[in-house]
Amino acid sequence: MTLYALTDLGHQYLLYGAAAVICLAVFVTLILTPALSAYGRLWEKAAAGFLSIFVLAALVVGGVVIGLVFVLYYPDIVDLFNGS
């Protein structure tokens, strides 16, 4: 029964999961790795890692807020572009 648990998921959830994994890999490659390799001391690396994770959290929260605003005001946005 648990073998077929993934078949119950919609394809959009699998795509969202794949996009999240790709975004996390890009974050680690482009932001976290250079931030950690720029410093030599352990406490500097820890501070750089913490600040990088803080930036990731800020980007995620900003994306969620922008998405919620778009969903909430979607009828007004459509009316604005249609000239109504």
QUIMOUR-V833179 format. One record per residue. PHI is phi in whole degrees, 0 to 359 (none if undefined). D_CENTER is the distance of its C-alpha to the mean C-alpha in whole Angstrom. Layout:
PHI/D_CENTER, PHI/D_CENTER
This chain:
none/32, 285/28, 295/29, 260/28, 294/25, 288/22, 287/25, 281/24, 285/20, 286/20, 295/19, 293/16, 291/14, 293/15, 293/13, 297/10, 296/11, 296/12, 295/9, 295/6, 294/9, 295/10, 295/6, 294/7, 296/11, 294/10, 299/9, 296/12, 289/14, 265/14, 243/13, 288/14, 298/17, 295/19, 294/19, 285/20, 280/23, 281/24, 238/26, 256/29, 281/29, 295/27, 291/27, 291/25, 296/23, 295/22, 295/21, 295/19, 295/17, 297/17, 293/16, 293/13, 294/12, 297/12, 296/11, 299/7, 296/8, 296/9, 294/7, 294/5, 297/8, 299/9, 294/7, 294/9, 296/12, 298/12, 296/12, 293/14, 296/17, 296/17, 293/18, 293/20, 257/22, 302/22, 299/26, 292/26, 294/24, 296/26, 296/29, 296/28, 281/28, 274/31, 82/33, 274/34
